[in-house]
Amino acid sequence: MSHKTSTAVLGPAPALADFPFRAREKLRYGDTDRQGHVNNAVFATFLETGRVEMLINGGVDLMGPNGAFVLARLLLDYRREVNWPGEVEIGTRVASVGRSSLRLEQAVFQNGACVASGESTVVLTDETTRRSKPFSDPARAWLERQKA
């Protein structure tokens, strides 16, 4: 079996220009595994960085009082290996907005090439009740304007 990923299975790789929100991560030697490339588990952390920077630093209060986002779903497709040293850039865009949930499309790039792509679904929760809570009208309006 070939170790190359088929674009027929994953579809064409997205381009960094497709993502309005971007974050950078410096690769650490400790991110690597026995094969000398960045360990697969680190890719979930890359997507977390992209999500958090968009949700927290997007210019609007998406959480409101007692609000917190929890990750409900993570899909991740590995497209190419990543090697240390260097950095990656994470692109994030809003795919859909629900009453209290948000689906984000994300991708990781190294040296301009897409090395991973995925989807993250987060749910806005109330920290006191530990249950989902709806987005405020201003938050929803901002998120709708960000949709791809």
PETAFEN-V90013 format. One line per field, one symbol per residue. phi: phi as a letter, one per 30 degrees, with the letter a starting at -180 (. if undefined). psi: psi as a letter, one per 40 degrees, with the letter a starting at -180 (. if undefined). A space follows every 10 residues. Layout:
# PETAFEN-V90013
phi = ???
psi = ???
This chain:
# PETAFEN-V90013
phi = .ddddddddc idddceddcd cbbbbddced ddcedicdde dddddedded dddddccdjb ddcidhdacb dcabcbcdca dccddkbbcc cbbdcabcdb cbcccbacbb hicdcababb ccbdbcdddi cdbdddeddd dddddded
psi = hieihhedde iihiideehd hiiihhiide eiadeeihid dddddddddd ddddddfeei hddaheiihi hdihhhhhdi ihiiiaiihh ihihdihade ihhhhiihhh fehheiiaih hihhihddef iiiiiidddd dddddei.
